[in-house]
């Protein structure tokens, strides 16, 4: 048994197989099952989740997920289908070569290219205080162990994204053992793990990274929803934005650049407000500070993104810089 476990954790050197690329991208390291994981996917049953719509002219894939209320220990029954539905992927034609952006998979995983990933590396993320929770997938079933509280419901919606992956590709997601950080900033500093005698960095998934960090990027939780500030999942939100964009032609919109958001959290956002119109000069920008507490009291009536297609330009300001 021990020898078999060792073989599971040995690094793989073959990189030519597309299947290996998919598995390596999801950071596979065949799991050594541990009884201390909670048998749970911990998803709130009363939140308005949205699953991916099925393609037209085909039978809807009906795989219910009946979870208990969110708590320390919960469970989702394993009564879902294990058969893959090819109709869900008809909009993704097969290609003899991998997409160009797949090269970033190798970039993100370069710190472990020579050593592979061991169980000790994974678990060091918890001992170093870098992870909010640990996600393990065994035979299509998700297990979660919580270490630290996540802000609002970031962890829940991140896990909801994993559940949708398992439902969309039943039987195709390999066994995984992943650590997640749910903070605003990347947390695995490359400087700490540089040098001849430096330890190998623990693999940690996060929502963002930069050139000085080694976090492995994962979709932002708000892609599946952010109910605390009334942000819908991306699929219905995109539909609403497209409809809002049709309400007024571009030439009929205000001839200014538009931005609205929390202006106090980052230096670059504070710098942006230096371009606010004044008595001396108009920079042709209409900038509005968002007070989320006030917006909540007003029912987010003036915070809907679909209603903000009123100016010719909309600015995007990155959040990462805090100083």
C-alpha positions in Angstrom: 0.0 0.0 0.0 2.7 2.5 1.0 4.7 1.7 -2.2 1.6 2.2 -4.2 1.1 5.6 -2.6 4.6 6.5 -3.4 4.1 5.7 -7.0 1.0 7.9 -7.1 3.1 10.9 -5.9 6.1 10.4 -8.2 6.4 13.2 -10.8 5.5 12.5 -14.3 7.9 13.4 -17.1 5.7 12.9 -20.1 4.2 16.2 -21.4 3.1 15.3 -24.9 -0.3 13.8 -24.1 -3.3 16.1 -24.3 -4.9 14.1 -21.5 -1.9 14.7 -19.3 -2.0 18.4 -20.2 -5.6 18.6 -19.0 -4.8 16.7 -15.8 -1.7 18.6 -15.1 -3.5 21.9 -15.7 -6.0 21.0 -13.0 -3.0 20.2 -10.9 -3.4 16.5 -10.6 -1.7 14.5 -8.0 -3.5 11.3 -7.4 -5.1 11.6 -4.0 -4.2 9.6 -0.9 -7.6 9.4 0.7 -7.8 10.8 4.2 -10.6 10.2 6.7 -10.2 13.7 8.2 -11.7 15.3 5.2 -15.3 16.4 5.6 -17.7 14.6 3.2 -19.1 17.8 1.9 -19.4 20.3 -0.9 -20.7 22.9 1.5 -23.0 24.8 -0.9 -25.8 26.9 0.4 -29.1 25.4 -0.7 -30.9 28.8 -0.4 -28.7 30.8 -2.7 -29.9 31.4 -6.3 -27.3 29.4 -8.2 -27.4 29.2 -12.0 -26.2 26.2 -14.0 -25.0 26.3 -17.6 -27.9 26.2 -20.1 -28.0 23.1 -22.4 -27.7 23.5 -26.2 -30.8 23.8 -28.2 -32.5 20.8 -29.8 -31.0 18.4 -27.3 -32.3 16.8 -24.1 -31.3 18.8 -21.0 -28.7 17.1 -18.8 -30.5 16.6 -15.5 -28.1 16.0 -12.7 -29.6 17.3 -9.4 -27.4 18.4 -6.5 -29.4 18.3 -3.3 -27.1 19.7 -0.6 -27.6 20.3 3.0 -27.5 23.8 4.5 -24.1 25.4 4.8 -22.3 24.4 8.0 -19.2 22.8 9.3 -20.1 19.4 8.0 -22.5 18.7 5.2 -22.9 16.2 2.4 -24.1 16.0 -1.2 -25.5 12.6 -2.2 -23.5 10.9 -5.0 -26.7 10.2 -7.0 -25.5 12.2 -10.0 -24.8 10.8 -13.5 -21.3 9.4 -14.2 -21.9 9.4 -18.0 -20.4 12.2 -20.1 -22.8 14.1 -22.4 -21.1 15.0 -25.6 -23.9 17.3 -26.6 -22.6 19.8 -24.1 -19.4 20.2 -26.0 -20.7 20.6 -29.5 -19.7 24.2 -29.5 -16.1 23.2 -28.9 -14.8 21.4 -32.0 -11.9 19.0 -31.6 -8.5 20.4 -32.7 -5.4 18.4 -33.5 -3.3 20.9 -31.5 -3.8 22.6 -28.2 -4.9 26.3 -28.1 -2.1 28.8 -28.0 -3.1 30.0 -24.5 -2.3 26.5 -23.1 1.3 27.6 -22.9 0.4 29.5 -19.8 -0.3 26.2 -18.1 3.3 25.4 -18.3 4.3 28.9 -17.1 2.1 28.6 -14.1 3.4 25.2 -13.2 7.0 25.8 -14.1 8.1 25.8 -10.4 7.2 22.1 -10.2 8.3 21.0 -13.7 11.5 19.3 -12.5 10.2 17.9 -9.1 6.6 17.1 -9.7 4.2 17.7 -6.8 4.3 15.7 -3.6 1.8 15.4 -0.8 4.2 17.2 1.5 4.3 20.2 -0.9 0.5 20.4 -0.9 0.1 20.2 2.8 2.8 22.8 3.5 0.3 25.4 2.2 -1.8 24.8 5.2 1.1 24.8 7.7 2.4 28.0 6.2 -1.0 29.6 6.6 -1.4 30.1 2.8 -4.7 28.2 2.3 -8.3 28.9 3.2 -9.5 25.4 2.3 -8.4 22.2 0.7 -10.4 20.6 -2.0 -10.1 16.9 -2.9 -11.9 15.1 -5.7 -12.1 11.3 -5.6 -14.0 9.4 -8.2 -16.1 12.5 -9.1 -17.0 13.3 -5.5 -15.7 16.5 -3.8 -14.4 16.7 -0.2 -13.5 19.9 1.6 -11.4 20.7 4.6 -11.6 24.3 5.9 -8.6 26.1 7.5 -9.5 29.8 7.6 -12.6 31.9 7.2 -13.0 33.4 3.7 -14.4 36.8 3.1 -18.1 36.7 2.6 -19.0 33.7 0.3 -16.0 33.5 -1.9 -15.2 29.9 -0.8 -18.8 28.8 -1.4 -19.0 30.2 -4.9 -15.6 28.8 -5.8 -16.8 25.4 -4.7 -20.0 25.9 -6.7 -17.8 26.3 -9.7 -16.1 23.0 -9.0 -19.5 21.4 -8.6 -20.6 22.7 -12.0 -17.4 21.3 -13.5 -18.2 17.8 -12.0 -21.8 18.0 -13.3 -20.8 19.2 -16.8 -18.1 16.5 -17.2 -19.2 13.6 -15.1 -16.6 10.9 -15.1 -14.0 13.0 -16.8 -12.5 15.1 -13.9 -9.5 13.3 -12.5 -8.7 12.8 -8.8 -7.3 16.0 -7.5 -5.8 17.5 -4.3 -5.8 21.3 -4.4 -5.2 24.2 -1.9 -7.1 27.4 -2.4 -6.5 30.9 -1.1 -9.5 33.3 -1.2 -7.8 36.6 -0.5 -7.5 39.7 -2.6 -3.8 39.3 -3.3 -1.4 36.6 -4.5 0.3 35.0 -1.5 3.1 32.7 -2.6 6.1 35.1 -2.9 8.7 33.9 -5.4 11.5 35.6 -3.4 10.9 33.3 -0.5 11.4 30.2 -2.7 14.4 31.4 -4.8 18.0 30.4 -4.4 20.0 27.2 -4.4 18.8 26.1 -0.9 15.3 27.5 -1.1 12.4 25.1 -0.5 10.1 24.2 -3.3 7.0 26.4 -3.1 3.6 24.9 -2.1 1.1 24.8 -4.9 -1.7 27.2 -4.1 -4.6 28.2 -6.3 -5.7 31.9 -6.2 -7.8 34.4 -8.1 -4.8 36.5 -9.2 -1.0 36.6 -9.4 1.8 38.9 -10.7 5.4 38.6 -11.7 6.6 38.4 -8.1 4.3 35.5 -7.0 3.9 31.8 -7.8 0.1 31.4 -7.2 -1.7 29.3 -9.7 -4.6 31.3 -11.2 -8.2 30.1 -10.9 -11.4 31.9 -12.1 -12.6 34.7 -9.8 -15.4 33.6 -7.5 -17.7 36.4 -8.9 -17.8 34.5 -12.2 -20.4 32.3 -10.5 -22.0 35.1 -8.4 -21.4 37.7 -5.7 -24.7 38.1 -3.8 -23.3 40.4 -1.2 -23.2 43.2 -3.8 -25.9 41.9 -6.0 -23.6 40.6 -8.8 -25.2 37.9 -10.9 -23.4 34.9 -12.4 -21.6 35.8 -15.6 -23.9 34.0 -18.0 -27.1 35.9 -17.1 -25.2 39.1 -16.4 -23.6 39.1 -19.9 -27.1 38.7 -21.4 -28.4 41.7 -19.4 -25.4 43.8 -20.4 -25.9 43.0 -24.1 -29.5 44.0 -23.8 -28.5 47.2 -22.0 -26.0 48.0 -24.7 -28.8 48.0 -27.2 -30.8 50.7 -25.4 -28.8 53.6 -26.7 -26.6 53.9 -29.8 -22.9 54.7 -29.3 -23.2 58.2 -31.0 -26.1 59.1 -28.7 -24.2 58.3 -25.5 -22.4 60.8 -23.2 -19.0 61.7 -24.9 -17.0 60.8 -21.8 -15.1 58.0 -20.2 -17.0 56.4 -17.3 -15.9 54.6 -14.1 -17.8 53.7 -10.9 -16.4 51.8 -8.0 -14.7 51.8 -4.6 -12.0 54.4 -5.0 -10.2 53.9 -1.7 -8.9 50.4 -1.9 -6.0 50.9 -4.3 -3.4 53.5 -5.3 -4.2 53.4 -9.0 -7.9 54.0 -8.3 -7.0 57.0 -6.1 -4.8 58.3 -8.9 -7.6 57.9 -11.3 -9.7 60.4 -9.4 -7.0 63.1 -10.1 -8.6 63.1 -13.5 -12.0 64.1 -12.2 -13.4 67.2 -13.8 -12.6 70.4 -11.9 -13.1 74.1 -12.2 -9.8 74.4 -14.1 -9.9 71.5 -16.5 -12.3 68.8 -17.7 -10.5 65.5 -18.5 -13.6 64.2 -20.2 -14.0 61.5 -17.6 -17.0 61.0 -15.3 -15.8 59.2 -12.2 -18.1 58.1 -9.4 -17.1 56.7 -6.0 -19.3 53.7 -5.0 -20.4 53.4 -1.4 -21.5 49.8 -1.1 -23.1 50.3 2.2 -25.3 53.0 0.8 -25.9 51.0 -2.3 -27.1 48.1 -0.2 -29.6 50.2 1.7 -31.0 51.4 -1.6 -31.3 47.9 -3.0 -28.5 48.4 -5.5 -30.8 50.3 -7.8 -28.0 52.4 -9.2 -25.4 49.6 -9.2 -26.6 47.4 -12.0 -23.9 47.0 -14.7 -26.5 46.5 -17.4 -27.8 50.0 -16.7 -24.4 51.7 -17.1 -24.1 51.6 -20.9 -24.7 55.4 -21.0 -21.2 56.7 -21.9 -19.0 56.0 -24.9 -16.1 54.6 -22.9 -16.0 52.5 -19.8 -12.8 52.3 -17.8 -11.3 49.3 -16.2 -9.0 49.8 -13.2 -7.0 46.8 -11.9 -7.5 46.1 -8.2 -4.2 44.5 -7.3 -2.0 47.4 -6.3 -2.6 48.4 -2.7 0.2 50.8 -1.8 
